Amino acid sequence: MKFPLRGKNALLFLVIAIAGFALIATWGTSLAHEQVKNNTINEISRDAGYLAASYKANTGSINRSQLEGMAYSTGCDIWLMAISGKIEAFAGTVQPPESVPEFNPTDGKSGFYMTGHFYGNYENEMLSVYLPLTRNIATRGYVIMHYPMSMIDAAADRQMMIAYVVFGVLLAIFGTALLIQDLYTVQRIRKVNAAAMEYANGNLTYPLDVKGSDEITSLAMAEMELAKQIGSAAEDQHRFLANISHDFRSPLTSIKGYMVAIQDGVIPPEMQGKYIDVVINEADRLTKLANSLLDMTQLENGIILDKSDFDINDLIRNILPTFEGRVAEKNLSFNITFEEEMQPVHADRSRIQQVIYNLVDNAIKFSNLDSTVDIATHLHGDKVFVSVTDHGVGIEKENLNKIWERFYKTDASRGKDKKGTGLGLAIVREIIQAHKENIDVISTPGVGTEFIFKLPAA
């Protein structure tokens, strides 16, 4: 069962409201009551201290008008009690008893106040604050100020009412902000969700306009990029199938055509050798294409490199003789520049042999007649750099990244490549990246192209 985001936000608001009110009603009420009570005790203690000081200064007496004025201003009943418990003077609204002989100052809290009915002399609960009356260093009695606890409760309730109002305002502000955020967020999430459904149904060009700079915007951008990549992958797959179908169909058509012609006697016996050579070349082309596809499959699935130390200069010297026939056809020559006679590297020998073969093959393919193919190695730090350069048609800047794509050979710069598989450079990059290294290309149209890759020195 789905629980929508809006419902979760509403539940969050409800939980916060209930928890907040519960917290204020319990802990907040207790805290407010205790705070008002302590403040009242401090205020009454200050007033009682003033009366005790007057008693001492007046040699054992307090002016009647002063006592009544204090009772009126503080709202307290004020008793002046002798050591024996006899009430000698009072001011206030409640008539005190003649004597409270059971009074014991140690019964109070902190030795100067108590709460309750003050030994049964009040019907309602009172806060009673008392201080000793001294003269000549001796305690002569006590000044006791009684304040109704109901007044303290009322003051605490007023504070709590203010707290409830403030909390209600804050809750309203939070609720409004949550609602605005909910409307804004849910609307954008629905857009992202709608776009995801469209992409899932194959509409990869569905527009997704989500403004902002938060996680939802990042999600929308990632979703659009994913759709773009899926669309690009679909186009690549279509182009892949079209190219591979063409690359397989062309040699198969030639092979079948020539073999049928030989079978039907259309080609005379003295010419059959020539066309059988064509059939063999086309079969070799199919074999090369199939091997390239197998190489790509292995590289995609992840290859286990068999690394060892070997001399890459010696590897290059052994590869170059395999191109003698093609080099002679175009009257090319190899220009080899080795910084050192021996240049050991640590890599997979067979895979690097495949890289150099493909790069040299590519260089010969696109070199101008009567030009050179330059091959060089040099050590820089702990890396050995290998470069293969041709002097041919070159590659336009906007097409440099495309040369690494599988079956890419439709650009004018590669137009001379009628028999290539279009997989050579893709395989080269996969092998170099498997060694956790990079391969770069520098090309100038009409001048030539240079491929440079590096390997760890042994």
N, C-alpha and C positions, 0 to 999 in steps of 0.2 A: 504494500500500500504506500503510495506516494504521499509525502508530507511537504507541501510547497513551501518555498522560502518565505512567502508572505505570512503563512501560518506560523512558521518558526519565529519570525519577528514579533508577531502578536503575542505568542506564548512568552517570549523573552520579556516583553513589556509588562505582561501580566505578572510574571514571576518577580520582576524588579519592584513593581508597585506593591504587591502583597508582602514581599520580604521587607521593603522599606517601611511600610506602615506598621508591620509587626515589630520591627526593630525599634521604631520610635515609641510605640505603645508600651513596650516592656523596658528595655534598657534605657531609652530616652526619658521616659517618665520617671524612673527611679533616679536617674542622674540629675534631672531638673529639680526634683523634690529635695534631693540631698544638697544640691547647690544653693537653693533658696534657703533651706534650713541653716546651712553653715553661714551664709551671709547674714541672716537674721541674728544668729547667735553672736557673730562678731559685732554687729551694730549694737545689740542690747548690752553686750559685755562692755563696750566702750562707754555707753551711757551709765551703766552701773558703776564703772570705774570713776566716772566724773562725780557721781553722788558720794562714793566712798571717799574720794579726795576732799569733797566739801565737808563731809562729816569730820574728817581728821583736822581740817583747817579751822573748822568752827568749834573746836574743842568738845566734840561729842554731840553735835546737834545738826539738823538739816532744816533749813527754812521751809515752812509749810508751802508757801507759794512756789518755791523752786520745785518741790516734790510734785505738786499738782501740775505745774507746767510741763515737767518731764513726762508725767503719766499721759497728759493730753497729746503731746507731740509724738510719743512713741506708740500710743495705743496699748500700753501695758498697765496692769495692776501692779503697784509698787508697795512692797511691805518692808517696814523696818522692824527687824526681829532681834530680840535680846538673846543672849546665850542660853537662857532658860527656855526659850521658845515662845515667850510672850511677845505679841504684836504691839509695838509701842507707837507706831504711826503707820498710815497707809494713804494711798491716793489711787483712784481708779473707779471702776463701775461696779465691782463686786465687793460686798462687805466681807472682810476676812474674819476668821474666828479669833477669839481672844488669845488663844495660845496654840502652838503646834509643837508640843514637847517632844514628839517622836522625830522631829527633823534632825537629820544627820548629814552633814555636808559630804561625807564620803559615799553617800548613796548615789550621788550624781556622777555623770560621765565626765572624765577629765578633771573632776574635782570642782566644777563650777557651773554645771547645768544638768537638768534632768527633764524628761518628757513623761507625761501622764496626767493624773488627776491631783498631784501634789498631796499625797497622804489623805485622799478622799475629800479634799476641800473644794474641788471643782467638779461640776457634772461633765463638762467637756474636757477633752484632752488639751493640755497646755504645755508650752515650752517655758520652763522656769530656769532663769539664769540668776546666780547668786554670787556675791563677793563679800568678804569679811569687812566689817567696820572696825577699824583699829584706832586706839589712842594710847599714847605712851607705850608703844610696842606691844600692847596687849589687845587681843580680839574682844571687843565689847558686844558684838552682835553681827547681823548680816543684813545686807540690802538684797531683797529678792524681787525680781521683775518677772511677771507672768505674761506670756504672749500666747494668744489662741493658735493652736495648730491648724485650725480651719483657715486662718489667714495665710498661713504658710502654704497650705494645700491650694488655696485660691490663686496665690501668686505663681505657684508651680504650674497650675492649669493654664494660666495666661501665657506663660512661657511655652508650654506645650502647644497651645493654640497657634502661636506664632510659628513654631517649628512645623506644625502640620500645614500651615498656609505656605511657608517657604518650600516645603517638600512637594506640595501640590503644584506650585508654580514650576519648580524644577522638573517635576514629572511631566507636566504639560509641555514644557520646552523640549524635553527628551522625546516625548511621544511625537511631537510635531517633526522634530529632526529625523526620527526613525521612520515616520511616514513618508517624508520627502525622500529620504535615502532609499526607502523601500520602492517607491514609485520609480525613482531614477534607475536603481539597480535592476529591479525586476524587468523593467521595460528593455534595458540593454541585454539582459540575459536571454529574454525571449527572442530578441533579434539574432543573437548568437545561436540559439537553439534552432530557430527557423532556418538559418543559413546552413547549419549542420545537416538538417533533414534534406534540404535542397541538394547539398553536395552528395549526401548518401544516395539520393535518387538519380545522381548522374548530372545534375545541373551545376557544373563546376564553374560557370561564369556568373552565378548568382551574386549580386552586389551585397556587400555587408558594410554598412556605414555605422560604426560605433565610435563615438567621440569620447575623448577623455585621455587620461594618462595613468590609469590604474591597472589592476590585474585583469579586469574584464576586457579592457582594450588590448592588453597583451595577448589574452586568449583569442580575441577576435582576429588579431593580426596573424597569430600562429595558425588559426583555422584557415584564413585566406591563403597563407603561404602553403599550407598543406594541400589545399584544393588546387593551387597553382602547380605544385609539384606533381600531384596526381594527374592533372591534365597534361603536364609536360611528359610524365612517364607514359601516359597513354599514347601521346603523339610519337614518343620515341619507340614505343612498342610497335606502333603501326608502321613507322619508317623502317624499323628493324626487319619486320616481316616482309615489307616490300623490297628492301635492299637484298635480303638474303634469298628471297624468291628469285629476284633478277639474277643474282650472282650464281645461283645454282642452275637456273633455267638456261642461261646463255651457253655455258659449256656443254650441258646435256643436249641442247638443241644441235650444237655443232657436231658433237660426237655421234648422235643418232643420224644426223643428215649425211655426214661423210660415210658412216658405216653402211647405211641403206644404199647410198650411191655406189659404194664398192660392191655390195651384195647384188644390186641390180645390173651391174656391169656398165653403169654410166661412166665411171672413171676407168680409163684403160689401165691394164696391168703395169705399164711402165711409169704411170703417175701415182699408183697406189701408195708407194713408199712415202711420197711427199705428204699425202693426206693422212696416212697412218701416223706420221710424226705430229701432225696437227692434233689428231685425236689423243695422242700421248700427252702432248702439252696441255690440252684441255683437261685431261684426267689428272695431271699434276696440279693444275689450278684448283680442281675440286678437292684434291687431297690437302692442298695448302689451306683452303678455306675451312675444311672440316677440322684440321689440326688447330687452326686459329680459334675456331669456336670451342674446341675442347680446352684449349689454353685459357680462354676467357672464363669458361665454366669453373675450371679449377681455381683460378685466381679469385673469382667471386666467392667461392665456398671457403676460401682461406687456404693458403698453401703452407706447408711446412718446409722452410728453407733449410737446405743442407749446406751450411756455411763452412768455409775452410779458407786457408791462406793460399793465394795463388798470384802469379805474376800477370797482371792485366795487359801489360805490353806484349807478352808472349801470346796471350789469348787473341789479341788483335792481329798479330802477325799470322796466326794460323787461320783466321777467318777470311782475310783479304783474298787469298788465292781462289776462293770459291766464286768470286765475282769476275774472274779474268775475262770470260766470254762477253759478259755484258759491258764491261769497261772497254773492251776492244771495239764493240759495236758503236759506241759513242765517242771513241777516241779520247777517253778520260784517263787520268792518272791520279794516283794516291799521293798526297803530300803528308808524310808522317812526321810529327814532332813529339818526341819523347824527352821529357826533362831528364829522366834517368834511364839507364839501359834496362834496369829492372825496377818495376813499380808494384810491389806486393800489396794486395788488398785483402780484406776479410769479408767474403760474401759468398753467395751461392753461384758457383762457377757456371753451371749449365744455364741458369736463368740469366746471368749477365752476358753469357755468350749469345743468348736469344735477343737480349736488348741491343747489343752492338750489331748483330746481324740485321735486325729490323731497321736500325738507324742508318747503317751503311746502304742497305737496300733502298731505303727511302731517298737517301741523298743521291744515289745513282739515278734513280727514277726521275728526279726533278732537276738534274744538272743539265746545263747547256752543253751542246757538243763542244768538244775540244777544250774542256775546262778541267778543274781539279776537284777532288774531294779531300778536304783537309781533316786529319784525325790527330788529336793531341791529348797528352796526359801530363798532369803536373801535380805536385804535392803542395798543399797549403794547410799548415797546421797539422791536424790529425785526419785530414780528408784528402782523398785523391780525386781530382776533377778530370772528367773525360768529356771531350767535345768532338762532335762530328759536324762538319760544315760543308754545304754544297754552294755552288755558284750558279744559281738557276732562277726560276721564275719568282721565288719568294712568296710570302703570304701577306695578304692585307691585314692591317691591324685589327679590324673588327672580326676577323675570322680566326685569330690566333687561338682563342679558347675552344673553338669548334674542332680543331684538329685532333683533340683527345677523345672525341665522340666516336662511338662505334659506327662503322660503315660510312663515316663522313668522307666523301670524295666527290662531291658535286660542285664545289667551289672552283672558280676559274684557275686558281693557283694550283689546284690538284687535278685539273682537267686532263692532263696527259696520262693520268693513272687509269688506264682502261682495264687492266688485268688485276689490279690490287684488290685485296679483300676489304680494305677500309678498317681493319682491326689491328694493324701493326703498331701504330702509335698508342692505341688504347692498351694493348698488352704491355708495351714498354712502360707506360706510366704505372700500371698496376704492379709490375715487378719491382720498380724502383720504390714505390710507396710501401710495398711489402718489406723492403729493407729499411723502412722508416727514414727514407731520404727523399729528395725532391729532384725533379727534372725541369729545366727551364728552356724556353725557346726564344731566340732573337731573330727577327726576320725583316728584310727590307725588300719590298716588291721590285722585281727586275734586277736585284743584286744577289740575293741568296738567303739561306736559312742556316742557323747554327743551333744545335741541340747540345745542352750541357747538363750532365748529371754528376753526382758525387757519391763516393763510397768510403767507408771507413778504411784507413790505412792499416795494414797488418802490423 
